[in-house]
């Protein structure tokens, strides 16, 4: 039996930069492109990028106001376009799916879509999350802070049976971002990785992924709430308060543990930078041994200052990481289901999105999620 779709929906709209969201009732969007599917949104997770966008710190985005944010959400497919593509017909109505915001209507023709050399971000020929012509749900077009949303079938990942929509939504950006960053570290089991910002939305998931991947994990943060969250996970990772422990002392301790004497061979094999502060970047670089990798996920408005001496004399490779391919997305979801990896999350009703944002500014760590099943 076909799902009855109402004519209108509620959505939370940004109507200007630096303003609260406004709850409005509007017509439900319709799938028109062959790759389009309409989903009933079941859960929508708040990301730091939602804050950056709302503050006007992403010049040119959104394309226009009013705008529905959220690029990490999950829902149930309820309809297709009149002439669906093979990619769209792979998903039947009623299928539960996770949605990552990139890349809506990837062009199929550009260099990226035709096959770049990036093994982590490249999908089958004809689609790429790095397509420069694509739009992005929640950033350049409407996203998941609404009861319904039109998405590109090529963005979707089936939700494992043992995971809920509320558990899935935070993984559609935070999960795939930190999982892909760990893959870019190119580590072997037993290698050491440090995660700067270990108690945040990405960081606390990274602690779980990294330990399940068999790495020796160092989690670093500099605030009480995130540190408490990181420690509560009981992953076996060493949690460090950067306010009271110097990076150079940590390096010496690791060297002693590993039986290493020379400065260049003491430290971690890779560090992932999640916070936007220069202090965090510098701390992470100090933790690295020579010939290792610094993977940068954050993108502060003013950028980072990088020491040429680290790059030249210590042979540190600095690598950027955004998200992973749809293939990597599905791998991450299945890994999460298999190893019982979940975000520590607090749920709010759609009508409580501004309260959610207030909680975000308290900086307690973890993820904040709109649960459409919660009345309000």
N, C-alpha and C positions, 0 to 999 in steps of 0.2 A: 504494500500500500504506500502511495506517495506521501511524503511528509507535507502536512499543511503548513504553509509559510505565511505568517501575518504580513500585512501591508506596511507596517511601521515598526520601528525599533527605537530603543533608547541608546544614546551614545554620549560619551564625555568628550566635549570639544574644547580645544584651545582656540580662543578667539583673538588673542594677541600675546606677544611675548611677556613673560613675567607676570602673568595673570592666572588666577585659579581656573580650573576646568569648569565648564558649564554643562550640566546635564540637560540634554534636549531630546525631543522625540522627532524623528525624521523618517522618510521613506527608506525601506530596505533596499540596498544596492542590488543590481541584477548582474549575473555573469553574462558577458557579451563576447569576449574573446574565446577562441577554441580551447585555450589552456585554462580558462577560468573555472573555478568552482566556488559556490557559496557555502560558507560554513556557519553553523550556529556556534558562536564563541562560548566555550565552557569555562575557560580560565585565561587570564591575561596578566602577565608578570611585568612589574615596573623595573626598568633598567636605568643605570646612570645616564645613558644616552637620552632617555626621555627627559631627564632634568636639563641636560645640556641643550637639547632642542628647545625646550620651553623657555630657557633663559636667553635665546637668540644667539647662542655661541656656535651654531652651525650655519654660517652665512649662506643664504639662498634656500634654506629649508625651515619650515615646510614650504612647498611651492605656493600655497595660498592658505588663508584663513576663511572660515573655521576649519579646524583640522583634528582628526582623531588619531591620537598617538598609540604607541605600543607595537613593538616589532618582535615580541616573543610571546606567543599565545598558543592555545590548543582548543580544538573544537570538534564538531561532528558535521560531516558533509551532508548538505540537504538538497543541493541541486547543481546542475551543470548548465552550460550554454546550450543553445539550440543545435549547434554543430560542434560537439566536443572533439578535441584532438585525442589521439591514442594515449597521450600522457594523462589526460583528464579521465578517460574511461577506465584507467587502471584502478581508480578509486570509486567504489559504489557509494550511493547514498547510505548514510548510517555508519560509515567508516569513521572511527576516531583518529584524528591526525594532529600532529604538532606542526606549527608554522613558524619558520624562521623568516624574518623580514626580507632578506635578500634571496633571490633577485626577481622581483615581479616583472614579468614579460621580458625576460632575457631575450636578446635579439636573434640568437641562433647563428649569426653571421660574422660577428667581430672576431678579432684575434683570440680573445679569451674563450668565447663560445666554440670556436673551431678547434681549440685544443692548445692551451698554454702548457708549460712544462712543470707547473706546480702540482706535485703528486697529492697534496693534502687538500687543495682547493679546487681541483679539476674534476669535473663530472664527465659523463659520456658526451661525445661530440654533439654540439648543439645547445648546450646549456652551461653556464658558469656563474657562480656567485660573484665573480669579479666583472661581469659584463658592464661596460661603461655606459651602455644605453638603457639599462634596466632601471626600473623604479624600485622603491623599498617601502614595504608596508610600515606604517607608523612614522615614516620620516618624510619621504616625498609624496606618499599617498596615504590614505586612511589605513589605520591598523586595527588593533584588537580591543581597544577600550570601548567596545560597543557590543550589542547583542548578536550582530551578524557582521560578516566581513567577506569580501570577494578576494580570493587569493589565487596564485598560480599553482596548478597541480604539481609543477616541477619543484616547488618549494617544500613540499610536504614530506613528512615522515610518519609512517604508521605507528600508533602508540602501542607498546607491548601490553598484553592482557593484564599484567600485574601492576600496571601503573595508572594512576588517575590523571585527569586533565590538569588538576592543580599541581601535581608532582611533575608533569611534563612541561608545562609552560615555562618555568625558569630555565629549563635546559635548552630552550630554543635559541637563546643568545648566550647567557652566562655559561651554560653547560658546554655548548659546542665551541665557544670561544676559548675556554680554558683547556678543553680536551685537545683542540687543534694546536694550541700553544705548546702543550706537553709533547705532542707528536713532533712539532718542529724542533724540540730540544734534541731529538735523535739520540736518546739515551738507551742504555741496556739495563736490564734488571741488576740492581746493586749499585748503580750510579747514584750520584747525589744531585738533587734539585732543590733550589730555594724558591719559595713563592712569597713575593713581597705583596702585602695586603691580604694575608692568609685568612682573615676573618670576615672578609667582604663577600659579596654575592658570588663572584667568580672564585675567590680564593678558597672559601670553605669547601666548594665543590672540588677544586684542584687538589686539596689535601686528600680527599677521598679517592679521586682518580689515580693520583700519583702513587699512593701507598698500594692500591690494588694492582697497579702496573709493576710493582716490585721495586720501586725506587726508594732510596733513603731520602726522607723529606724533611726540609727545614721550613717551617712556617714563620714568617716575620710580620708583625704588625706594631702599631704605636698608639692604640686607643684601647681603653678598658673593655668596652662592649665587644668589639671584634676579637680581642684576645681571649675573652671568656668563651665566646662561641667556638673559636678554633680549638681551645683546650677541651671543650665539652664533647667533641666528636670522638675522642678516644681512637684515633687512627694509628697511633704509634709514632706520629710525626713529632719532631722536636719543635716546640713553639717558643719563639723568642720575642721579648719585648724590646723593640729597638730603642726605646727611651732609656733603658738601663743597661743594655749589653752592647758593647761596641762591636762592629763588624770584624775588625782586626783581631779581637779576642776570640770571636767565634771561629775564625780561620785557624788560629793557633790550636784551638781545642779540636777541630776536625783533623788537623794535621797530626796531632798526638794520637788521636783515635785510629787514624789510618797508618800510623808509623811513617809519616812523611816529614822530612826536615827542611828541604828547600822551599823558599817562599812560593816559587812558581807552581809547585805541585801540591800545595795545600789549598783547600777550599772546595767549592762545589763545582760540578760539571756543567751546570746550567742554572740560570736564574730567570724567573718570569716576573716582569714588572707590571703590576696592576694599578697601583696608585698613580696619581698625577703629580706628586711632589718630587722636586729635584733631590730632596734628602733621601727619599726612598730609592731613587735611581742610583745615587752615589753609594748608598749602603749595599745595594744589590751588586754593583760592579766590584766593590771591595771583597765581597764574598767569593768571587770567581777565581778559580785557578787559571793558569795560563792556558791558551788554546781552547777556551771554552766558549759557551754561547750565552748571550743576553737576549731574551725574547721579549719584545716590547708590545704590550697589548693596549696600554692607555695612550691617549693622545691629548695632552694638555694644550690649551689654547696658545701658550707661549713656547711650547716645545720643551725639549730637554737639552741641557748643555752636556756635550760628550767630550771626554778627554781624548785627544789624539794619541796620547801615550798608552792608554789602555788598548787602543786598536792596533797601534804599530808595534810597541815594545812587548806587550803581553799577548798579542794575537787574539784579542777578544772579537768574536763575530757578533754584530748586533743585527737582529732579525726582527722584522715586523710581523705581526700575526693578527688577522682580523677575525675571520670565521673559517669554517671548513666547508667542503663540498657537501652536497646532499648525501653522497655515499658515506662521508665521514660522519654526517649528522645521524644517519641510521645506525652506523657502527657505535656511536656514542650512546644512543638510546638503548640499544641492545646490551651494551656493556653496563649501563646504569641499571637496567632491569636484572641482569644476571648477578651483579655484585651488590644489589640493594643500595645503590648510591642515590641519595635524595638531597634536595636543597632543604635547609632549615628555613621554613617560610611561615609568614603570618598572613592570614587571609582577611579580605575586606569585601563588602558588597560594591557593586558598580557605583552606587550612589555615594559611597564613602571614599572615592578616589582622592579627594583633596585631603582627607584625614590620613590616607595612606602616605601621601607626599609629606605631610607633617611628620609622620613616623620615620620616613626616609631620612629626614634632616637630623634626627636624633642620633643616627650613626651607630645603631646597635649591632649591625652586621646581618648576614643572611639575606633572604629575599622577601619581597612584599608582593602579594598576588591578589588580583581581583578574582573572586570566585563567584561566577554567575548564579550558582545554586544558592548563594546566601541572599536572603531578602534584605531590602533596605533601600 
